[in-house]
Amino acid sequence: MNIMRNLLGLPALASAQGGQVDSLIGWTHVFMFILFVGWGGFFAYCLVRFRRSRHQAADYTGVKSHASNYSEVAVAVIEAILLFGFSIPLWAARVDRVPSESEALVVQVTGEQFAWNVHYAGPDGVFGRTDIKLLDLQENPLGLDRTDPAAKDDVTTLNQLYLPLNRPIIVKLRSKDVIHSFNLPEFRVKQDAIPGFTIPVWFTPNVTTAEMRTRTGNPEFQYEIACAQLCGLGHYRMRGFVTVLDAGEFQKWMDAEEAKLKEQAGDIWR
């Protein structure tokens, strides 16, 4: 599969479930290559077999062979294999086997023109209340109500998604305005964020950012969050980053964010 990944120019793989996606992509290209060679050969045969110098007069009877029918059946069989043998089982596994929220890290990610707002529940595991009246693009883009007890320890970031290694991640996608598409190439995740809906998507990162920098030989490497849906004039700059840390480092980061909240909030914590 690594050879196929390199041949197809796929990004480095960094999630436990991504191999299934790569396998489907690989088999799709194998079958499409077979079809390309088959139909290309058939086309070349027709150019030679029915060239004008050999058939100057039109033949209105046509070809009586059933070879083309067999070819069409073979194409239908291959497509059925791709659909029922690979695509549907993979889709079912991703939809039906979502880990429980008690085992996973649940993160809310809200897209807007043109940024990704990230919201962690904090140590209490409960997301605080949000209110549209509290929205402030600079200070409070999610409209988080810090007077809500559940919101006091909530951590929010802009275009920065921090994740722990080898722990299931459930991302609950939302949008504040238009349709965006949450795309994490190395984790083989792509899901539309649609206004009015909360759409969950999950994966398990298994390569830290530091390890990927070593693998790629690029000390500046960063996992990116791309918007894969044209969402306006600033679509090109709707770019975020994912940092994967081991469990200890992630907890240190979360503790540091909690400390900042307490320092900034003042009396609200007392």
C-alpha positions in Angstrom: 0.0 0.0 0.0 2.9 2.4 0.6 4.0 1.8 -3.0 0.5 2.6 -4.2 0.4 5.6 -2.0 3.6 6.9 -3.4 2.5 6.2 -7.0 -0.7 8.1 -6.5 1.0 11.0 -4.8 -1.2 10.7 -1.7 -0.3 12.7 1.4 1.5 10.9 4.3 -0.9 8.8 6.4 -1.4 9.9 10.0 -4.6 8.2 11.2 -5.5 4.6 12.2 -8.5 4.4 9.8 -6.8 6.2 6.9 -5.4 2.9 5.5 -8.9 1.7 4.6 -9.5 4.9 2.6 -6.1 4.5 0.8 -7.0 0.9 0.0 -10.3 1.9 -1.6 -8.5 4.7 -3.6 -5.8 2.2 -4.7 -8.3 -0.5 -5.8 -10.3 2.2 -7.6 -7.3 3.2 -9.6 -6.4 -0.4 -10.4 -9.8 -1.1 -11.8 -9.9 2.2 -13.7 -6.5 1.4 -15.2 -7.8 -2.0 -16.3 -10.8 -0.3 -17.9 -8.6 2.4 -19.5 -6.3 -0.3 -21.1 -9.3 -2.3 -22.2 -11.3 0.5 -23.8 -8.1 2.1 -25.2 -7.2 -1.2 -26.8 -10.7 -1.7 -28.2 -10.6 1.8 -29.6 -7.3 1.2 -31.3 -8.6 -2.1 -32.7 -11.6 -0.3 -34.2 -9.4 2.3 -35.8 -7.4 -0.4 -37.5 -10.1 -3.0 -38.1 -12.6 -0.6 -39.6 -10.3 1.9 -41.3 -11.5 3.5 -44.5 -9.0 1.8 -46.8 -10.4 -1.5 -45.8 -14.1 -0.6 -45.7 -14.8 2.0 -48.4 -18.5 1.2 -48.5 -20.7 1.6 -45.4 -22.0 -1.6 -43.8 -25.4 -1.1 -42.4 -25.7 -4.6 -40.9 -23.2 -3.7 -38.2 -21.1 -5.9 -35.9 -22.8 -9.1 -34.9 -20.3 -10.1 -32.2 -21.4 -9.9 -28.5 -18.0 -8.9 -27.3 -19.1 -5.3 -26.5 -22.0 -6.7 -24.4 -19.6 -8.9 -22.4 -17.4 -5.8 -21.9 -20.3 -3.8 -20.6 -21.2 -6.6 -18.2 -17.6 -6.7 -17.0 -17.6 -2.9 -16.4 -20.9 -3.2 -14.4 -19.4 -6.1 -12.3 -16.3 -4.1 -11.5 -18.4 -1.0 -10.5 -20.6 -3.3 -8.3 -17.5 -4.7 -6.6 -16.2 -1.1 -5.9 -19.6 -0.1 -4.5 -20.7 -3.1 -2.5 -17.4 -4.7 -1.8 -15.4 -1.6 -0.8 -17.3 1.7 -0.6 -20.5 0.7 1.3 -18.6 -1.4 4.0 -16.1 1.4 4.5 -18.9 4.0 4.8 -20.9 1.8 7.2 -17.8 1.2 9.4 -17.3 5.0 9.7 -20.9 5.8 10.4 -21.9 2.8 12.6 -18.8 2.4 14.7 -18.4 5.9 16.2 -16.6 5.5 19.5 -18.5 6.5 22.7 -17.9 10.1 23.8 -16.6 8.8 27.1 -13.6 7.2 25.3 -13.0 10.0 22.8 -12.0 13.6 22.8 -15.0 15.6 21.6 -14.2 18.9 19.8 -16.7 21.3 18.3 -15.4 23.0 15.1 -17.4 25.8 13.6 -16.5 27.2 10.2 -17.1 30.7 9.2 -15.9 33.0 6.4 -13.0 32.6 6.6 -11.8 30.7 9.7 -12.1 27.6 11.8 -13.3 28.1 15.4 -12.3 25.3 17.8 -14.1 24.6 21.1 -13.0 22.2 23.8 -15.3 21.3 26.7 -12.6 21.6 29.3 -12.0 19.3 32.4 -15.8 19.0 33.2 -16.5 17.5 29.8 -19.5 19.7 29.3 -19.7 22.4 26.6 -20.9 25.7 27.8 -23.9 27.6 26.6 -23.6 29.8 23.5 -25.7 32.8 22.7 -25.9 34.5 19.3 -26.3 37.8 21.2 -22.8 37.4 22.6 -21.1 36.9 19.2 -18.1 39.1 18.6 -15.9 38.3 15.7 -12.8 39.5 17.5 -13.3 38.6 21.1 -16.0 35.9 21.1 -16.6 34.4 17.7 -18.6 31.5 19.1 -20.8 33.6 21.4 -19.7 31.5 24.4 -21.4 32.6 27.6 -18.7 32.6 30.3 -21.3 33.2 33.0 -22.5 29.7 32.4 -20.8 27.4 35.0 -20.2 24.8 32.3 -18.4 27.4 30.1 -15.9 28.6 32.7 -13.4 26.0 31.8 -14.1 25.8 28.1 -11.1 26.3 25.8 -11.4 28.0 22.4 -8.8 28.5 19.7 -8.9 30.0 16.2 -7.5 27.9 13.4 -5.5 25.8 15.8 -6.7 22.2 16.6 -4.6 20.4 19.2 -5.2 16.6 19.5 -3.8 13.8 21.6 -2.1 10.8 20.0 -3.9 7.4 19.7 -7.1 8.6 21.1 -10.4 8.7 19.1 -11.4 12.2 18.1 -15.0 13.1 17.5 -15.2 16.5 15.7 -18.7 18.0 15.7 -18.9 20.2 12.6 -21.0 23.4 12.3 -21.1 26.4 10.1 -22.1 30.0 10.9 -22.8 31.1 7.4 -22.3 29.1 4.2 -21.3 25.5 3.4 -17.6 24.8 4.2 -15.7 21.5 3.9 -13.5 20.3 6.7 -10.5 18.6 5.1 -7.6 17.0 6.9 -5.6 15.3 4.1 -3.2 13.3 6.2 -6.0 11.9 8.4 -8.1 11.1 5.3 -11.0 13.2 6.7 -13.3 15.4 4.6 -16.8 16.4 5.6 -19.0 19.3 4.7 -20.0 21.7 7.5 -23.6 22.8 6.7 -25.4 25.7 8.3 -28.2 24.5 10.7 -26.6 21.1 11.2 -24.1 19.5 13.6 -22.3 16.8 11.7 -19.9 14.4 13.6 -16.8 12.9 12.0 -14.3 10.8 13.8 -10.7 9.5 13.4 -7.7 8.4 15.5 -4.4 10.3 14.9 -1.5 8.0 15.3 1.5 10.1 14.2 2.5 13.1 16.2 3.5 16.4 14.5 7.1 16.0 15.7 7.3 12.4 14.3 5.9 13.5 11.0 8.5 16.3 10.8 11.1 13.6 11.3 9.6 11.3 8.7 9.3 14.0 6.1 12.6 15.7 6.9 10.8 19.0 7.1 11.2 20.7 10.5 8.4 23.2 9.5 5.8 20.5 8.7 2.3 21.1 9.9 -0.9 19.2 9.5 -3.4 21.6 7.8 -7.1 22.2 8.0 -8.2 23.1 4.5 -11.7 24.3 3.3 -12.5 22.1 0.3 -15.6 23.9 -0.6 -15.6 27.3 -2.4 -17.1 29.5 0.3 -16.5 33.1 -0.9 -13.8 35.5 -2.0 -11.6 34.7 1.0 -11.8 30.9 0.5 -8.1 30.7 -0.3 -7.1 31.9 3.1 -9.5 29.7 5.2 -6.6 27.7 6.5 -6.1 26.1 9.9 -3.5 23.8 11.5 -3.6 20.6 13.5 -1.0 19.8 16.1 -0.9 16.1 17.3 0.8 15.7 20.7 1.4 12.6 22.9 -1.0 12.3 25.8 1.3 14.0 28.4 2.1 17.0 26.1 -1.6 17.4 25.2 -2.5 17.6 28.9 0.2 20.2 29.5 -1.2 22.3 26.7 -4.7 22.0 28.1 -3.5 22.9 31.6 -1.7 25.9 30.2 -4.9 27.1 28.4 -6.9 26.6 31.6 -4.4 28.7 33.5 -4.7 31.5 31.0 -8.5 31.4 31.3 -8.3 31.7 35.1 -5.9 34.6 34.8 -8.1 36.4 32.3 -11.4 35.7 33.9 -10.7 37.0 37.3 -13.7 37.0 39.6 -15.7 34.7 37.4 -13.6 31.8 38.7 -14.2 32.7 42.4 
